[in-house]
Amino acid sequence: MLKVSGMSVRYDSVIVALNGIDFEAAEGRVVALLGPNGAGKSTLLKAVAGMLPFEQGDISDGRVAFNGASLSGKPPAAITRSGIALVQDGRQCFRNLTVGENLRAASFRHPNGSSARLDLVLSYFPILEEFLDRQAGLLSGGQLQMLVIGMALMLQPRLLMLDEPSLGLSPVMVQSVFEIVERLHRDLGMTVIVAEQTVPRLMQIADDVYVLSRGRVALHAPPGDINEERLQRLYLS
Ligand code: ATP
């Protein structure tokens, strides 16, 4: 479904963030993208989403293809329309708007199907239904994470990419977020890429694992081949 080949990215023309990455997410799979701080996980997701020109990041080499069609050079809106949604770290939404307004704003590209889609999204996030009229800025970190994932789902993606969804959340909230990812994958057959530093719960739902280290793929393996000790060794290498 998604195929990234020979991807190299530099920031400000000098900082090498990715160095010849090959990466694939096959249809209907959950792919864990692991690596320590600065390994290049966010950069890879942003490169796929077409966001690097807005971050002073420059793809110096490499290709991205989605269902066989090249995404290279396409703007973020066109990539979103092709079925890819990225939930960046930082839980970006309109904090002064309500939960409902944020969800509806996210679906502006699909105005016709938006109310059916809203029902579907709320069925996955009952907490958002409860807080539809609450200002987003008043939500807890976990609730905000649910909101931004819900907003991405309003775009009706076939590939959902989540950048460090567990950051700063309590273990219970992390558990809830990954339960939802698992259900999206199971019920809707959605392909999901989750970037994290290390989350044991993610290992339980992942079909494939990539470990990045200093902008390169240090390991690509099934989750059963990876344990905490092996990860630590890769992170320190
Ligand atoms: P984290 O877990 O901290 O988010 P990451 O694996 O997602 O890390 P990236 O954020 O992709 O890693 O960073 C890869 C490299 O690129 C790092 O050296 C980082 O400092 C650098 N970098 C990232 N964004 C920028 C930017 N906007 N401008 C300059 N350098 C950047």
Boltz pocket constraint, residues with backbone or C-beta under 6 A from the ligand:
constraints:
  - pocket:
      binder: B
      contacts: [[A, 11], [A, 12], [A, 15], [A, 16], [A, 17], [A, 35], [A, 36], [A, 37], [A, 38], [A, 39], [A, 40], [A, 41], [A, 42], [A, 43], [A, 44], [A, 55], [A, 56], [A, 197]]
      max_distance: 6.0
